[in-house]
Amino acid sequence: MLLWTGLGNPEPGMRRQRHNIGFMAVERIAEYYRFSPWRSRFKGETAEGSIEGQKVLLLKPMTYMNLSGESVQQAARFFKIPVSDITALHDELDLAFCKVRVKRGGGAAGHNGLRSMDRMLGDQNYQRVRLGIGHPGHKDRVTGHVLGDFAKAEQTELETLLDAVAAASPLLAKGEPEATMTKIAMLCGEKR
């Protein structure tokens, strides 16, 4: 079983914020592949299903971003999922809006959700799907940008991105990061 966690914050008013693009991505995957209804457990919400024969547990930690690792650790321990089979889908400030990068391991780069996962899992060798939200241009504007809702002008592109991430999920489940990124880029109409 694979564990894919979307990172975000649980408050209803935060639902459309850039910081919650990880939640949006796993919700779209659950919808696309007709996963089970979301249910509360492991300090989060989970949905189960399969993608091309591979069992996948989707998780949205309800602990707030800074404590995401608590929820991820509980789910991984319960199902005995090794860290190498965990994927975090999260917002990435240092990528242009709608750009996606998939990588294994690395530092948290200031992302509190990843920092919490690193601390609770004791290992950084999980896969990351970095979903670009763009940088506002100056560090003083970062918090407002990250915690701000996507603009109306960004909605069509955001929907295309979320659909592309869902459509590329079979490649992600097979452990093919380059093919995953290529498919997402192609579906979003960009050249790689």
Secondary structure, DSSP 8 states (H G I E B T S, - for coil): -EEEEE-----GGGTTBGGGHHHHHHHHHHHHTT----EEETTEEEEEEEETTEEEEEEEE-S-GGGHHHHHHHHHHHHT--GGGEEEEEEETTS-TT-EEEEES---TT-HHHHHHHHHHS---SEEEEEE----SSGGGHHHHHTSB--GGGHHHHHHHHHHHHHTHHHHHTT-HHHHHHHHHHHTT---
